């Protein structure tokens, strides 16, 4: 006979009522599968309630799970689009961002293994979801500039974390993990035929740094608050600001560079005391010019994408405007893959007129 039993409770409607024909409140599994896929159904219900406890079906929560699985899919596409075929063999030097996400990876492997061994299945989706959302929203976000200067380290880290995450998630979401694995297998010549034939990952205790994970969570709380203040005054993250003043009793000196990049300020001022974040909102003419540069770069990248250009494609570029950005010629070329750059020159075949904070930029480009 069995050695252990896992039993869920009843599924009820949003108000906690049993499904019945008279109330016409029943939700059929086929409806969820047809709209969101069977993995969303499993992901939602496995993590939705403790064993033996009834669950009140909530469409909003199902939608959130569906979107979060989409984030996992997008991380894989990001890796496949940017990483070279031999990324798994690259030698890398770990910075603080890499140490953080790899600590979280090994910590999650440890916890997921433990809860599976105890048949605490309901905990697994929460743990793995937190890992891949951190990979996307924290690590990839934190290295958006670093990927230009050290792509091997960033992409190798994403590759390592993503592959292990897929194995952890496979028992809960077998179809999306298999689909992603097959894409990775094709790109990177992976050995195993299926994600479900891969060995279960093991954790390394020396890679786990709980203090670093705690500090990173605090740092991202600071970033969230600073970005919220930016939004209130109408300055997006592309517009550099003079400084951010952080009052805290924690020692976060090692994170000042990360904070400067994520919040886009020139200086972080740390002061001892109860937690408070104060953003200096005074933009100088020099900072304003940097802001226009960042906005123009984004519009150029959007135009490249709409034109069907690949990341590796080189272009000729012309920027016609009464607002002078010529002092950023070298930086512009590097960021948008421009072999040739003209200011107020002859318009090129693919063009767009962009209005940015009262200034007009006629942007045109052509693949070389």
C-alpha positions in Angstrom: 0.0 0.0 0.0 1.0 3.6 -0.2 3.5 5.2 2.3 2.1 8.7 1.9 -1.1 10.4 0.7 -1.5 13.9 -0.7 -5.1 15.1 -0.9 -6.5 18.5 -1.9 -9.8 20.0 -0.7 -12.8 21.1 -2.7 -12.7 23.7 -5.4 -15.3 26.4 -4.8 -16.3 29.7 -6.4 -14.9 33.1 -5.5 -17.4 33.5 -2.6 -16.6 30.1 -1.1 -19.7 28.3 -2.4 -19.7 24.8 -3.8 -20.2 24.5 -7.5 -23.8 23.7 -8.4 -26.0 23.7 -11.5 -28.7 25.8 -9.7 -26.2 28.6 -8.9 -24.6 28.3 -12.4 -21.2 29.0 -10.7 -19.3 26.0 -11.9 -15.9 26.5 -13.6 -14.7 23.6 -15.7 -11.1 22.7 -16.2 -11.4 22.8 -19.9 -12.4 26.5 -19.8 -9.1 27.3 -18.0 -7.0 25.1 -20.3 -8.5 26.5 -23.4 -7.8 30.1 -22.4 -4.6 29.8 -20.3 -3.1 26.4 -21.0 -2.9 23.3 -18.8 0.3 24.4 -17.1 -1.4 27.5 -15.8 -4.1 25.3 -14.4 -1.6 23.1 -12.6 0.6 26.0 -11.5 -2.4 27.8 -10.0 -4.0 24.9 -8.2 -0.9 23.1 -6.9 0.2 26.4 -5.2 -3.2 27.6 -4.4 -4.0 25.8 -1.2 -2.5 23.6 1.5 -3.3 19.9 1.4 -6.9 19.2 2.5 -7.9 22.8 2.4 -10.6 24.1 0.1 -9.6 26.6 -2.6 -11.8 29.5 -3.8 -11.3 29.8 -7.6 -10.1 33.3 -8.5 -9.8 34.3 -12.2 -7.5 37.2 -11.3 -5.0 34.9 -9.6 -5.1 32.5 -12.6 -4.4 35.4 -14.9 -1.4 36.5 -12.8 0.0 32.9 -12.9 -0.4 32.9 -16.7 1.4 36.2 -17.1 4.2 35.1 -14.8 4.8 31.9 -16.8 5.0 34.3 -19.8 7.8 36.1 -18.0 9.7 32.8 -17.8 9.2 32.3 -21.5 10.5 35.8 -22.3 13.7 35.2 -20.2 14.4 32.2 -22.4 13.8 34.2 -25.6 16.1 36.9 -24.3 18.8 34.4 -23.7 18.4 32.7 -27.0 18.5 36.0 -28.9 21.6 37.3 -27.3 23.8 34.4 -26.2 26.4 32.7 -28.4 26.2 28.9 -29.0 29.1 28.2 -26.7 27.9 30.3 -23.7 28.0 27.3 -21.4 31.8 27.0 -21.7 32.6 30.7 -21.2 34.8 31.7 -18.2 33.2 34.4 -16.2 34.0 36.7 -13.2 31.2 37.0 -10.8 30.1 40.4 -9.7 27.7 41.2 -6.8 24.7 40.8 -9.1 25.8 37.3 -10.2 26.6 36.3 -6.6 23.1 37.4 -5.6 21.1 35.5 -8.2 23.3 32.4 -7.9 22.9 32.4 -4.1 19.1 32.6 -4.7 19.3 29.8 -7.2 21.2 27.4 -4.9 19.1 28.4 -1.9 15.9 27.6 -4.0 17.3 24.3 -5.1 17.9 23.4 -1.5 14.4 24.5 -0.3 12.5 22.9 -3.3 14.4 19.6 -2.8 13.4 19.6 0.9 9.7 20.4 0.3 9.4 17.8 -2.4 10.9 15.2 -0.1 8.3 16.2 2.6 5.5 16.1 -0.1 4.8 19.8 0.5 3.9 20.2 -3.1 1.9 23.4 -2.6 5.2 25.3 -1.6 7.0 24.4 -4.9 5.3 26.8 -7.3 5.8 29.8 -4.9 9.5 29.1 -4.5 10.3 28.6 -8.2 8.1 31.5 -9.3 10.0 33.8 -6.9 13.3 32.6 -8.4 12.5 33.2 -12.0 10.8 36.5 -11.3 13.9 37.6 -9.5 16.0 36.5 -12.4 13.9 38.6 -14.7 12.9 41.7 -12.6 16.1 41.9 -10.5 19.1 40.3 -12.2 18.3 41.1 -15.8 17.2 44.6 -14.8 20.3 45.2 -12.7 22.6 44.1 -15.6 21.0 46.0 -18.5 24.1 48.1 -18.8 26.6 45.4 -17.8 25.4 43.2 -20.7 27.1 45.7 -23.1 30.5 45.6 -21.3 30.5 42.0 -20.1 28.0 40.0 -22.1 29.6 36.6 -21.4 29.2 36.9 -17.6 25.6 38.1 -17.8 24.4 35.6 -20.4 26.3 32.7 -18.8 24.6 33.5 -15.4 21.1 33.7 -17.0 21.8 30.4 -18.8 22.8 28.6 -15.6 19.9 30.0 -13.5 17.3 29.4 -16.2 18.3 25.8 -17.0 18.2 24.8 -13.3 14.9 26.7 -12.8 13.3 24.8 -15.6 14.3 21.4 -14.0 12.8 22.6 -10.6 9.6 23.7 -12.3 9.2 20.7 -14.7 7.1 18.5 -12.3 4.6 21.4 -11.8 4.6 22.8 -15.3 5.7 20.0 -17.6 4.7 21.5 -21.0 6.1 25.0 -21.0 9.4 23.8 -19.4 9.7 21.1 -22.1 9.0 23.7 -24.9 11.6 26.1 -23.5 14.1 23.3 -23.0 13.7 22.2 -26.6 14.5 25.7 -27.8 17.6 25.8 -25.5 18.6 22.3 -26.7 18.5 23.5 -30.3 20.4 26.6 -29.6 23.1 25.2 -27.2 23.3 21.6 -28.2 22.1 20.3 -24.9 22.7 16.6 -24.2 19.4 15.3 -22.7 16.5 14.7 -25.1 14.0 16.1 -22.7 13.8 18.3 -19.6 12.2 15.3 -17.9 15.4 13.2 -18.4 17.7 15.8 -16.8 19.3 15.0 -13.5 17.8 16.8 -10.5 20.1 19.8 -9.6 22.1 19.8 -6.4 23.0 22.9 -4.4 26.3 24.1 -3.2 26.2 25.5 0.4 29.2 27.8 -0.3 27.2 29.6 -3.0 24.4 30.5 -0.6 24.7 33.9 1.0 21.6 34.7 3.0 22.8 38.1 4.1 23.5 39.1 0.5 20.0 38.0 -0.5 18.5 40.1 2.4 20.5 43.1 1.4 19.5 42.8 -2.2 15.8 42.7 -1.3 16.3 45.9 0.7 18.2 47.6 -2.1 15.4 46.8 -4.6 12.9 48.3 -2.1 15.0 51.5 -2.3 14.9 51.3 -6.1 11.1 50.8 -6.1 10.6 53.8 -3.9 13.0 56.0 -5.9 11.3 55.1 -9.2 7.9 55.8 -7.6 9.2 59.3 -6.8 10.5 59.7 -10.3 7.1 58.8 -11.7 5.3 61.4 -9.5 7.5 64.2 -10.9 7.3 63.0 -14.5 10.9 62.0 -15.0 11.3 58.6 -16.4 14.4 56.5 -15.5 16.2 57.5 -18.7 16.5 61.1 -17.4 19.6 61.3 -15.1 19.2 63.2 -11.8 21.8 64.6 -9.5 21.5 62.4 -6.4 19.5 60.1 -4.1 19.7 60.5 -0.4 19.1 57.2 1.5 18.5 57.2 5.3 19.1 53.7 6.6 20.6 51.8 9.5 21.9 49.0 7.2 25.4 49.0 5.7 24.7 49.1 1.9 27.9 50.9 0.7 28.7 48.0 -1.6 25.4 48.6 -3.5 25.9 52.3 -4.2 27.1 51.7 -7.8 24.1 49.4 -8.5 21.7 52.0 -7.0 23.2 54.8 -9.2 22.7 52.7 -12.3 19.2 51.4 -11.5 17.8 54.8 -10.4 20.0 56.8 -12.9 21.5 59.3 -10.5 25.0 60.7 -10.4 25.5 60.1 -6.7 24.1 58.1 -3.7 24.3 59.8 -0.3 24.0 57.4 2.6 22.8 58.7 6.0 22.3 56.8 9.3 18.8 56.8 10.6 15.2 55.5 10.1 14.5 54.4 6.5 13.8 57.3 4.2 14.5 58.0 0.5 14.9 61.6 -0.9 15.3 62.1 -4.6 17.0 65.3 -5.9 14.9 66.4 -8.8 16.9 69.4 -10.1 18.0 68.7 -13.7 21.0 70.7 -15.0 21.4 71.4 -18.8 24.1 68.7 -18.9 21.8 66.1 -17.3 19.0 67.2 -19.6 21.1 66.5 -22.7 21.9 63.0 -21.4 18.2 62.4 -20.9 17.5 63.3 -24.6 20.3 61.0 -25.6 18.8 58.0 -23.8 15.3 58.8 -25.2 16.7 59.0 -28.7 18.6 55.7 -28.3 15.4 54.0 -27.3 13.5 55.4 -30.3 16.3 54.2 -32.6 16.2 50.7 -31.1 12.4 50.7 -31.6 12.8 51.7 -35.2 15.4 48.9 -35.7 13.0 46.4 -34.3 10.1 47.6 -36.4 12.4 47.3 -39.5 13.1 43.6 -38.7 16.8 44.2 -38.1 18.7 41.6 -36.0 20.9 42.6 -33.0 24.1 42.0 -35.0 23.0 44.1 -38.1 25.0 47.3 -38.6 23.3 50.4 -39.9 23.8 53.9 -41.3 21.9 56.4 -39.2 20.8 60.0 -39.6 19.4 62.2 -36.8 18.0 65.6 -37.9 17.0 68.0 -35.2 17.5 71.5 -33.9 18.7 69.9 -30.6 22.3 69.0 -30.9 23.5 65.5 -29.8 26.6 65.4 -31.9 28.9 65.4 -28.8 27.5 61.9 -28.1 28.5 60.5 -31.6 30.7 57.7 -30.3 28.2 56.6 -27.6 25.3 56.6 -30.1 27.2 54.5 -32.6 28.1 51.9 -29.9 24.6 51.7 -28.4 22.6 51.3 -31.6 25.0 49.4 -33.9 25.7 52.3 -36.2 28.6 52.1 -38.6 27.9 55.6 -40.0 26.2 58.4 -38.2 25.1 61.8 -39.7 23.4 64.8 -38.1 21.0 66.7 -40.3 22.1 64.7 -43.3 20.1 63.1 -46.1 17.1 61.1 -44.9 17.6 57.3 -45.2 14.9 54.9 -46.4 13.5 53.8 -42.9 12.4 56.9 -40.9 10.4 58.1 -38.0 9.5 61.5 -36.5 9.9 61.5 -32.7 8.6 64.2 -30.3 10.5 64.2 -27.0 9.7 66.8 -24.4 9.0 69.5 -26.9 11.9 68.7 -29.2 11.6 67.0 -32.6 14.0 64.4 -33.9 13.8 63.0 -37.5 15.4 59.6 -37.2 16.2 57.6 -40.3 18.3 54.5 -40.9 19.4 51.9 -43.4 20.9 48.4 -43.0 24.5 48.2 -44.2 
